[in-house]
Amino acid sequence: MRYEPGAHSVRVKGDDRKMRTVTETNVVRELTRLGLWRGTAKRYALPPPAAEDLKSVVIVQGRDGGRILAAARL
């Protein structure tokens, strides 16, 4: 997963048609599946980010979108 660190303000329309500003933090910009993990040591090639300012996090997740088993910020 690649995210853009820091706070980012976005203008959105509310139900009453007034423009509002919402601040989001650490917005995810890329989500890439690296491969299947079967519980043993494995190396995966990490593709380059779409933009230089993006930070990377690797998440090991259970089958079919299951629980997160591990995560590490690179």
Secondary structure, 3 states (H helix, E strand, C coil): CEEEEEEEEEEEECCCCCEEEEEEEEEEEECCCCCCCCCCCCCCCCCCCCCCCCEEEEEEECHHHCCEEEEEEC
